[in-house]
């Protein structure tokens, strides 16, 4: 009996020790798991912070590499903004009522700056806002990526975007390209995160902002309406009253469209009509433009992953983003692209392409996770190489293709031209105009439309309805716009200026025929204008620098063509007129 009781006591003691050990192990493992879970969350935040620092660092490096890149077209928008802010309505130069901008919302935002400060440096304001919206676009890309991709793939595509010199140049351009891309990305986030079953839905308002930001925005606006209609019908949840409520924000766009048609007299901006001959010289220009964009940013390495995302997981998010990118690409192929050296037409959907690539990278990795550990290194290295390849091509510090070299050369030429010709000559051009509203013919409507008091006759048709509607391709490259010498002559111009270099020596020309030949399309204009009879040769001389800007001025009654001091250091004279100073 005693032995049996002793055995029972020992067994009970062993059971107690076992229970205590199990409880201790369970408590210990719980603490260990909790520690690692906390550590993992902290590591996630640390990773996001490091990624943010890298994005800022790479983006700042790209912005610094681009430098003070400017383009005359941005000043066209600023001209409208300044007139609107100063109470003259959204008109061009000195009271020219024409829709020469294609970015209504951006023009409106720029006008706000002029309201509070008339001497606001427009380019500085545009760049600050573009950088802010660039950061918001990065947030939108991250949120979209994380819907269907891990943080590694999401971080990888964001770093590829941060390496893009073209994206940095678009940010510095003063144009609406990056704001448009940011609003499109954020509108996509809004739409995909909004539940289709909500009684009140307002995500369409995001796409209305897209449509107002740039005229091209009507493409994603119509697309999202069509997508919602088809999806609702397929899911058998199409209720017309709720659908009409969802469509309510479109009334804002419709009201704006009716207003701008009545105000300007045309349903679309003159920029649209001026570019209808963009592929007249090269029927394959649009496809070449698209292929050069892919090569310039190294997207041939990442587009296969975008296809994997669509093929392997054709969910709602994937289908929506993929069709939006394809629809925008089809629109660009139809319009023919643009001449600017940062792929202005494709940059808006570049963030969405990166999102598809991130989804495809994660989907490919999920497929490879079933492989043995040692073989998973191969697809991981391939995916990493593809990201590095794209980042390296997107970064212009390494020139990888002849097309990239040509783009960089064009970008440098545009910068030098804007600074050394246009901005450097704005005071001289202002001195030419005797009275506000005099008609100045120029092929640079932006800078001279903003900084002179002339009613500018813009020779490409971007800000001239007659040229945009009735012009052709004589003497010009159609990608920039149209030409119409007869339209220019019918407008009864008061001044013409010579082509670049705008500033020449004080004795650059010896007679009026030489000056006419130096005017843009001067030979064609001479068929409609008797320059020898109707115009006189003038020049604005910088007495300190010894340079002169040559021009033609219409002979008008009661206006004596004699030397005058325009402002300190600038003298206007007429070297071939009696009483004028000779070279």
C-alpha positions as CSV (number, residue, x, y, z in Angstrom):
1,X,0.0,0.0,0.0
2,X,2.8,2.4,0.9
3,X,4.6,1.6,-2.3
4,X,1.4,2.2,-4.3
5,X,0.8,5.5,-2.6
6,X,4.4,6.5,-3.2
7,X,4.0,5.7,-6.9
8,X,0.8,7.6,-7.1
9,X,2.5,10.6,-5.4
10,X,5.4,10.4,-7.8
11,X,3.1,10.2,-10.8
12,X,1.1,13.2,-9.6
13,X,4.3,15.1,-9.1
14,X,5.5,14.3,-12.6
15,X,2.1,15.4,-14.0
16,X,2.3,18.7,-12.1
17,X,5.8,19.4,-13.3
18,X,4.8,18.6,-16.8
19,X,1.8,20.9,-16.6
20,X,4.0,23.7,-15.2
21,X,6.6,23.1,-17.9
22,X,3.9,23.2,-20.6
23,X,2.4,26.4,-19.2
24,X,5.9,28.0,-19.0
25,X,6.7,27.0,-22.5
26,X,3.4,28.2,-23.8
27,X,3.8,31.5,-22.0
28,X,7.4,31.8,-23.2
29,X,6.4,31.1,-26.8
30,X,3.6,33.6,-26.6
31,X,6.0,36.2,-25.4
32,X,8.5,35.3,-28.1
33,X,5.8,35.5,-30.8
34,X,4.6,38.8,-29.4
35,X,8.1,40.2,-29.4
36,X,8.7,39.2,-33.0
37,X,5.3,40.5,-34.1
38,X,6.1,43.8,-32.5
39,X,9.6,43.7,-34.0
40,X,8.1,42.9,-37.4
41,X,5.8,45.9,-37.2
42,X,8.6,48.1,-36.2
43,X,10.7,46.7,-39.0
44,X,7.9,47.5,-41.4
45,X,7.8,51.1,-40.3
46,X,11.5,51.4,-40.4
47,X,11.4,50.0,-43.9
48,X,8.8,52.5,-45.0
49,X,10.9,55.3,-43.5
50,X,14.0,54.1,-45.3
51,X,12.1,53.9,-48.5
52,X,10.8,57.4,-48.1
53,X,14.3,58.7,-47.5
54,X,15.5,56.9,-50.6
55,X,12.6,58.3,-52.7
56,X,13.4,61.8,-51.5
57,X,17.1,61.3,-52.2
58,X,16.7,59.9,-55.6
59,X,14.0,62.4,-56.6
60,X,16.1,65.3,-55.4
61,X,19.0,64.0,-57.4
62,X,16.9,63.8,-60.5
63,X,15.5,67.3,-60.0
64,X,19.0,68.6,-59.6
65,X,20.2,66.8,-62.7
66,X,17.4,68.3,-64.8
67,X,18.2,71.8,-63.5
68,X,16.2,74.9,-64.5
69,X,14.4,73.3,-67.4
70,X,11.8,75.5,-68.9
71,X,9.6,75.5,-72.0
72,X,7.8,78.3,-73.7
73,X,4.4,76.4,-73.7
74,X,4.2,76.7,-69.9
75,X,4.2,80.5,-70.2
76,X,1.1,80.3,-72.4
77,X,-0.9,78.9,-69.4
78,X,0.6,81.6,-67.2
79,X,-0.6,84.3,-69.5
80,X,-4.2,83.1,-69.2
81,X,-3.7,82.7,-65.4
82,X,-2.4,86.3,-65.0
83,X,-5.3,87.7,-67.1
84,X,-7.9,85.8,-65.1
85,X,-6.4,86.9,-61.8
86,X,-6.2,90.6,-62.9
87,X,-9.8,90.7,-63.9
88,X,-9.5,90.3,-67.7
89,X,-10.9,86.8,-67.9
90,X,-9.2,83.7,-69.1
91,X,-7.8,85.4,-72.2
92,X,-4.4,85.2,-73.9
93,X,-1.8,88.0,-74.0
94,X,-3.7,91.3,-74.3
95,X,-7.3,90.4,-74.5
96,X,-7.2,87.6,-77.1
97,X,-10.2,85.4,-76.4
98,X,-9.0,82.0,-77.5
99,X,-8.7,78.7,-75.6
100,X,-5.0,78.3,-76.1
101,X,-4.5,76.2,-73.0
102,X,-5.6,72.6,-72.6
103,X,-5.3,72.4,-68.8
104,X,-8.2,74.4,-67.3
105,X,-7.8,73.3,-63.7
106,X,-4.0,73.9,-63.7
107,X,-4.6,77.4,-65.2
108,X,-7.1,78.1,-62.5
109,X,-4.7,77.0,-59.7
110,X,-1.9,79.2,-61.2
111,X,-4.3,82.1,-61.2
112,X,-4.8,81.8,-57.5
113,X,-1.2,82.7,-57.0
114,X,-1.5,85.8,-59.1
115,X,-4.5,86.9,-57.1
116,X,-2.5,87.1,-53.9
117,X,0.7,88.3,-55.4
118,X,0.8,89.8,-58.9
119,X,4.5,89.6,-59.2
120,X,4.5,85.9,-58.2
121,X,7.2,83.9,-59.9
122,X,4.8,81.6,-61.8
123,X,7.4,78.9,-62.5
124,X,8.4,78.7,-58.8
125,X,4.8,78.2,-57.8
126,X,4.1,75.6,-60.5
127,X,7.2,73.7,-59.4
128,X,6.4,73.7,-55.7
129,X,2.8,72.5,-56.4
130,X,4.2,69.8,-58.8
131,X,6.6,68.5,-56.2
132,X,3.8,68.3,-53.6
133,X,1.6,66.4,-56.1
134,X,4.5,64.2,-57.0
135,X,4.7,63.2,-53.4
136,X,1.0,62.5,-53.3
137,X,1.3,60.5,-56.5
138,X,3.9,58.3,-54.8
139,X,1.5,57.8,-51.9
140,X,-1.2,56.8,-54.4
141,X,1.1,54.4,-56.1
142,X,2.1,52.8,-52.8
143,X,-1.6,52.3,-51.8
144,X,-2.4,50.8,-55.1
145,X,0.6,48.5,-55.1
146,X,-0.2,47.2,-51.6
147,X,-3.7,46.2,-52.6
148,X,-2.2,43.2,-54.4
149,X,1.5,43.2,-53.9
150,X,4.0,42.9,-51.0
151,X,6.0,45.7,-49.7
152,X,9.2,44.6,-51.5
153,X,7.6,44.7,-54.9
154,X,5.9,48.0,-54.0
155,X,9.1,49.6,-52.9
156,X,10.9,48.3,-56.0
157,X,8.6,50.0,-58.5
158,X,8.6,53.2,-56.4
159,X,12.4,53.3,-56.6
160,X,12.2,52.8,-60.3
161,X,9.9,55.8,-60.5
162,X,12.2,57.8,-58.4
163,X,15.0,57.2,-60.9
164,X,13.0,58.6,-63.8
165,X,14.6,61.7,-65.2
166,X,11.7,62.3,-67.5
167,X,9.3,62.4,-64.5
168,X,11.7,64.9,-62.9
169,X,11.8,67.0,-66.1
170,X,8.0,67.0,-66.2
171,X,7.9,68.2,-62.6
172,X,10.2,71.1,-63.5
173,X,8.5,72.0,-66.7
174,X,5.8,74.2,-65.2
175,X,3.2,72.2,-67.2
176,X,0.3,70.2,-65.8
177,X,1.8,66.8,-66.6
178,X,2.8,65.7,-63.1
179,X,-0.3,67.2,-61.5
180,X,-2.5,65.4,-64.1
181,X,-0.7,62.1,-63.4
182,X,-1.1,62.6,-59.6
183,X,-4.8,63.3,-59.8
184,X,-5.3,60.4,-62.2
185,X,-3.5,58.0,-59.8
186,X,-5.4,59.3,-56.7
187,X,-8.7,59.1,-58.5
188,X,-8.0,55.5,-59.3
189,X,-7.2,54.8,-55.6
190,X,-10.5,56.5,-54.7
191,X,-12.5,54.5,-57.1
192,X,-11.0,51.1,-56.3
193,X,-11.2,51.7,-52.5
194,X,-14.9,52.8,-52.7
195,X,-17.3,50.0,-52.2
196,X,-19.8,49.6,-55.1
197,X,-22.5,48.8,-52.5
198,X,-22.3,52.2,-50.7
199,X,-25.5,54.2,-51.0
200,X,-23.6,57.4,-51.7
201,X,-20.5,57.2,-53.9
202,X,-18.4,60.2,-54.9
203,X,-15.3,58.7,-56.5
204,X,-16.4,59.9,-59.9
205,X,-15.6,63.4,-58.7
206,X,-12.0,62.4,-58.8
207,X,-12.2,61.6,-62.5
208,X,-14.0,64.9,-63.1
209,X,-11.0,66.6,-61.7
210,X,-8.8,64.6,-64.0
211,X,-10.9,65.7,-67.0
212,X,-10.7,69.4,-65.9
213,X,-6.9,69.1,-65.3
214,X,-6.2,68.4,-68.9
215,X,-8.4,68.0,-72.0
216,X,-7.1,64.4,-72.4
217,X,-8.9,63.6,-69.1
218,X,-12.1,63.0,-70.9
219,X,-10.7,59.6,-71.9
220,X,-10.4,58.2,-68.3
221,X,-13.7,59.9,-67.4
222,X,-15.6,58.2,-70.1
223,X,-13.7,55.0,-69.4
224,X,-14.6,54.8,-65.7
225,X,-18.3,55.5,-66.5
226,X,-18.3,52.7,-69.0
227,X,-16.5,50.3,-66.7
228,X,-19.0,51.0,-63.9
229,X,-21.9,50.5,-66.2
230,X,-20.6,47.2,-67.6
231,X,-19.6,45.9,-64.2
232,X,-22.9,46.8,-62.6
233,X,-24.8,45.2,-65.4
234,X,-22.7,42.0,-65.2
235,X,-23.1,41.8,-61.4
236,X,-26.9,42.3,-61.8
237,X,-26.7,45.3,-59.4
238,X,-27.5,48.0,-61.9
239,X,-30.0,50.4,-60.3
240,X,-30.6,53.4,-62.4
241,X,-31.4,55.7,-59.6
242,X,-28.2,54.9,-57.7
243,X,-26.2,55.0,-61.0
244,X,-27.6,58.4,-61.7
245,X,-26.5,59.6,-58.2
246,X,-23.0,58.3,-58.9
247,X,-23.0,60.2,-62.2
248,X,-23.9,63.5,-60.5
249,X,-20.3,64.9,-60.4
250,X,-20.3,64.8,-64.2
251,X,-22.7,67.7,-64.1
252,X,-19.7,69.8,-63.0
253,X,-17.8,68.8,-66.1
254,X,-20.8,69.3,-68.3
255,X,-21.3,72.9,-66.9
256,X,-17.7,73.7,-67.6
257,X,-17.8,72.3,-71.1
258,X,-20.9,74.3,-72.0
259,X,-19.3,77.4,-70.6
260,X,-16.0,77.1,-72.4
261,X,-17.8,76.3,-75.7
262,X,-19.9,79.5,-75.4
263,X,-17.0,81.6,-74.1
264,X,-14.5,80.6,-76.8
265,X,-16.8,79.5,-79.6
266,X,-15.2,76.0,-80.1
267,X,-15.9,72.7,-78.3
268,X,-12.2,71.9,-77.9
269,X,-9.0,74.0,-77.3
270,X,-7.2,75.4,-80.3
271,X,-4.2,73.3,-79.3
272,X,-6.3,70.2,-80.3
273,X,-7.1,71.5,-83.7
274,X,-3.5,72.8,-84.2
275,X,-2.1,69.3,-83.7
276,X,-4.4,67.3,-86.1
277,X,-1.6,67.1,-88.7
278,X,1.0,65.8,-86.2
279,X,1.7,62.6,-88.2
280,X,1.5,64.2,-91.6
281,X,5.2,63.8,-92.3
282,X,5.4,60.3,-90.7
283,X,2.4,57.9,-90.6
284,X,4.4,55.7,-88.1
285,X,5.2,58.6,-85.7
286,X,2.7,57.5,-83.1
287,X,4.0,53.9,-82.9
288,X,7.6,55.1,-82.9
289,X,6.8,57.6,-80.1
290,X,5.3,54.7,-78.0
291,X,8.2,52.4,-78.6
292,X,10.8,55.1,-77.9
293,X,9.0,55.7,-74.6
294,X,9.2,52.1,-73.7
295,X,12.9,51.9,-74.5
296,X,13.8,55.2,-72.8
297,X,12.4,54.1,-69.5
298,X,13.4,50.4,-69.8
299,X,9.8,49.3,-69.6
300,X,10.4,46.3,-71.8
301,X,11.8,44.6,-68.7
302,X,8.8,45.3,-66.5
303,X,5.9,45.1,-69.0
304,X,6.0,41.3,-68.9
305,X,5.2,41.4,-65.2
306,X,2.2,43.7,-65.9
307,X,1.0,41.0,-68.3
308,X,1.5,38.4,-65.7
309,X,-0.7,40.4,-63.3
310,X,-3.5,40.5,-65.8
311,X,-3.2,36.9,-66.9
312,X,-2.7,35.2,-63.5
313,X,-5.1,37.3,-61.5
314,X,-7.7,39.1,-63.6
315,X,-9.5,40.6,-60.6
316,X,-11.5,43.8,-60.6
317,X,-8.5,46.0,-59.7
318,X,-6.2,44.5,-62.2
319,X,-8.7,44.7,-65.1
320,X,-9.6,48.2,-64.3
321,X,-6.1,49.5,-64.2
322,X,-5.0,47.5,-67.2
323,X,-7.9,48.7,-69.4
324,X,-7.3,52.3,-68.3
325,X,-3.6,52.1,-69.4
326,X,-4.5,50.4,-72.7
327,X,-7.2,53.0,-73.4
328,X,-4.9,55.8,-72.7
329,X,-2.2,54.2,-74.9
330,X,-4.7,53.9,-77.8
331,X,-5.6,57.5,-77.4
332,X,-2.0,58.6,-77.6
333,X,-1.5,56.4,-80.7
334,X,-4.5,58.1,-82.3
335,X,-3.3,61.6,-81.5
336,X,0.4,61.0,-82.5
337,X,2.2,62.0,-79.3
338,X,4.1,65.2,-78.6
339,X,7.5,66.7,-79.3
340,X,8.5,67.6,-75.7
341,X,11.5,65.7,-74.3
342,X,9.8,64.0,-71.4
343,X,7.1,61.8,-73.0
344,X,4.3,64.2,-71.9
345,X,1.5,62.1,-73.3
346,X,2.6,58.8,-71.6
347,X,3.9,60.1,-68.2
348,X,0.3,60.3,-66.8
349,X,-0.1,56.5,-66.9
350,X,3.4,55.6,-66.0
351,X,2.5,55.3,-62.3
352,X,-0.3,52.9,-63.2
353,X,2.1,50.8,-65.3
354,X,4.4,50.6,-62.3
355,X,1.4,49.4,-60.2
356,X,0.7,46.6,-62.7
357,X,4.3,45.7,-62.7
358,X,4.3,45.5,-58.9
359,X,1.3,43.2,-58.9
360,X,2.9,41.0,-61.5
361,X,6.1,40.8,-59.5
362,X,4.2,39.6,-56.4
363,X,2.1,37.2,-58.4
364,X,5.3,35.7,-60.0
365,X,6.8,35.3,-56.6
366,X,3.7,33.6,-55.2
367,X,4.0,31.1,-58.0
368,X,7.7,30.5,-57.3
369,X,7.2,30.0,-53.5
370,X,6.4,26.3,-54.0
371,X,9.8,25.8,-55.5
372,X,12.7,24.5,-53.3
373,X,14.5,27.3,-51.4
374,X,17.7,27.1,-53.4
375,X,15.8,27.5,-56.7
376,X,13.8,30.5,-55.6
377,X,17.0,32.6,-55.8
378,X,16.9,32.5,-59.6
379,X,13.5,34.2,-60.1
380,X,14.3,36.6,-57.4
381,X,17.5,37.6,-59.1
382,X,15.7,37.9,-62.5
383,X,13.0,40.2,-60.9
384,X,15.7,42.3,-59.3
385,X,17.6,42.6,-62.5
386,X,14.5,43.7,-64.4
387,X,13.9,46.5,-61.8
388,X,17.5,47.6,-62.0
389,X,17.4,47.5,-65.8
390,X,14.4,49.8,-65.9
391,X,15.8,52.2,-63.3
392,X,19.1,52.4,-65.1
393,X,17.4,53.3,-68.4
394,X,15.0,55.7,-66.8
395,X,17.9,57.6,-65.2
396,X,19.5,59.9,-67.8
397,X,22.8,60.0,-66.0
398,X,23.5,56.9,-68.0
399,X,22.8,57.2,-71.8
400,X,21.6,53.8,-73.0
401,X,20.1,54.4,-76.4
402,X,20.5,56.8,-79.3
403,X,16.9,57.9,-78.7
404,X,17.8,58.9,-75.1
405,X,20.8,60.9,-76.4
406,X,18.6,62.7,-78.8
407,X,16.0,63.5,-76.0
408,X,18.8,64.9,-73.8
409,X,20.1,67.0,-76.6
410,X,16.6,68.4,-77.3
411,X,16.1,69.1,-73.6
412,X,19.4,71.0,-73.4
413,X,18.5,73.0,-76.5
414,X,15.1,73.9,-75.2
415,X,16.6,75.1,-71.9
416,X,19.2,77.2,-73.6
417,X,16.6,78.6,-76.1
418,X,14.1,79.5,-73.4
419,X,16.8,81.2,-71.2
420,X,19.2,82.7,-73.8
421,X,16.7,83.8,-76.4
422,X,13.2,84.2,-75.0
423,X,13.6,85.3,-71.4
424,X,16.7,87.2,-72.2
425,X,14.8,89.2,-74.9
426,X,11.5,89.8,-73.1
427,X,12.4,93.4,-72.2
428,X,13.5,94.1,-75.8
429,X,10.3,92.6,-77.1
430,X,8.2,94.7,-74.7
431,X,10.0,97.8,-76.0
432,X,8.8,97.1,-79.5
433,X,5.1,97.5,-78.7
434,X,4.1,101.2,-78.7
435,X,0.6,100.8,-77.3
436,X,-1.2,98.0,-75.4
437,X,-3.1,95.8,-77.8
438,X,-0.9,96.3,-80.8
439,X,-0.6,93.0,-82.8
440,X,2.7,91.2,-82.5
441,X,3.3,88.2,-84.7
442,X,5.5,85.6,-83.1
443,X,6.2,81.9,-83.1
444,X,6.8,82.1,-79.3
445,X,3.5,82.9,-77.8
446,X,4.2,81.9,-74.2
447,X,7.0,84.3,-73.0
448,X,6.0,87.2,-75.2
449,X,2.3,86.7,-74.5
450,X,3.0,86.9,-70.8
451,X,5.6,89.6,-70.7
452,X,4.5,92.1,-73.4
453,X,1.3,94.3,-73.7
454,X,0.8,93.1,-77.3
455,X,-2.2,91.2,-78.7
456,X,-0.1,88.3,-79.8
457,X,-0.7,86.5,-83.1
458,X,0.7,83.1,-82.3
459,X,2.0,81.5,-85.6
460,X,1.6,77.8,-84.7
461,X,-2.2,78.0,-84.1
462,X,-1.9,77.0,-80.5
463,X,-3.4,80.3,-79.5
464,X,-5.0,81.4,-82.8
465,X,-8.3,79.8,-83.9
466,X,-8.0,80.8,-87.6
467,X,-4.6,79.2,-87.9
468,X,-5.7,76.1,-85.9
469,X,-8.8,75.6,-88.0
470,X,-7.6,76.7,-91.5
471,X,-3.8,76.2,-91.4
472,X,-1.7,73.6,-93.1
473,X,1.8,72.3,-93.0
474,X,3.7,74.7,-95.4
475,X,7.1,75.6,-94.0
476,X,6.7,73.9,-90.7
477,X,7.0,70.6,-88.8
478,X,3.4,69.5,-88.1
479,X,4.2,68.1,-84.6
480,X,4.5,71.7,-83.4
481,X,1.3,73.0,-84.9
482,X,0.0,74.5,-88.2
483,X,1.0,77.4,-90.4
484,X,-1.3,79.8,-92.2
485,X,0.5,82.9,-93.8
486,X,-2.8,84.2,-95.2
487,X,-4.4,84.0,-91.7
488,X,-1.5,86.1,-90.3
489,X,-1.9,88.7,-93.1
490,X,-5.6,88.9,-92.7
491,X,-5.1,89.7,-89.0
492,X,-3.5,93.0,-89.9
493,X,-0.3,92.6,-87.8
494,X,1.7,95.6,-86.5
495,X,5.0,93.9,-85.7
496,X,7.2,90.9,-86.8
497,X,10.5,89.9,-85.2
498,X,13.3,87.9,-86.6
499,X,14.0,84.3,-85.8
500,X,16.7,83.0,-83.4
501,X,19.1,84.1,-82.4
502,X,16.7,86.9,-81.3
503,X,19.6,89.2,-80.3
504,X,22.1,89.9,-83.0
505,X,24.7,92.5,-83.8
506,X,23.6,96.1,-84.4
507,X,24.7,95.7,-88.1
508,X,23.3,92.2,-88.8
509,X,21.1,93.3,-91.7
510,X,21.6,95.8,-94.6
511,X,18.1,96.0,-96.1
512,X,14.5,95.0,-95.5
513,X,14.7,92.0,-97.8
514,X,17.3,90.4,-95.5
515,X,15.1,91.0,-92.5
516,X,12.0,89.5,-94.2
517,X,14.0,86.4,-94.9
518,X,15.0,86.1,-91.3
519,X,11.3,86.3,-90.1
520,X,9.7,83.0,-89.4
521,X,7.8,82.0,-92.7
522,X,8.8,85.4,-94.1
523,X,9.1,84.2,-97.6
524,X,5.6,82.7,-97.5
525,X,4.2,85.8,-95.8
526,X,5.7,88.0,-98.6
527,X,3.1,86.4,-100.9
528,X,0.3,88.1,-98.9
529,X,2.1,91.2,-97.5
530,X,4.0,93.9,-99.4
531,X,6.7,94.3,-96.7
532,X,8.7,96.9,-98.7
533,X,5.6,99.2,-98.9
534,X,3.8,98.5,-95.7
535,X,6.6,97.9,-93.2
536,X,9.8,99.5,-91.9
537,X,12.8,97.8,-90.3
538,X,13.4,98.6,-86.7
539,X,15.7,97.4,-84.0
540,X,15.9,97.5,-80.2
541,X,19.5,98.2,-79.1
542,X,21.0,97.3,-75.8
543,X,23.5,100.1,-75.5
544,X,25.6,98.3,-72.8
545,X,25.8,94.9,-74.4
546,X,25.9,96.1,-78.0
547,X,23.2,93.7,-79.1
548,X,20.0,94.4,-81.0
549,X,16.7,92.7,-81.6
550,X,15.5,93.4,-85.1
551,X,11.8,93.7,-86.1
552,X,9.4,94.9,-88.8
553,X,6.8,97.6,-87.9
554,X,3.8,98.5,-89.9
555,X,3.8,102.1,-91.2
556,X,0.8,103.9,-89.7
557,X,-0.5,107.4,-90.0
558,X,0.6,109.9,-87.4
559,X,3.4,107.6,-86.1
560,X,6.9,108.9,-86.8
561,X,9.5,106.2,-87.2
562,X,12.2,108.1,-85.3
563,X,14.6,106.9,-82.5
564,X,13.1,106.7,-79.0
565,X,14.3,105.6,-75.5
566,X,12.2,102.7,-74.5
567,X,13.7,102.3,-71.1
568,X,17.1,102.9,-69.5
569,X,19.7,101.1,-71.6
570,X,17.3,100.2,-74.5
571,X,17.0,102.4,-77.6
572,X,14.5,101.8,-80.5
573,X,15.6,103.1,-83.8
574,X,14.9,102.6,-87.5
575,X,18.3,102.2,-89.3
576,X,17.0,102.4,-92.9
577,X,14.6,105.3,-92.4
578,X,15.6,108.9,-93.0
579,X,16.5,110.5,-89.7
580,X,17.3,107.1,-88.1
581,X,20.8,106.1,-87.0
582,X,22.6,103.8,-89.4
583,X,24.6,100.7,-88.4
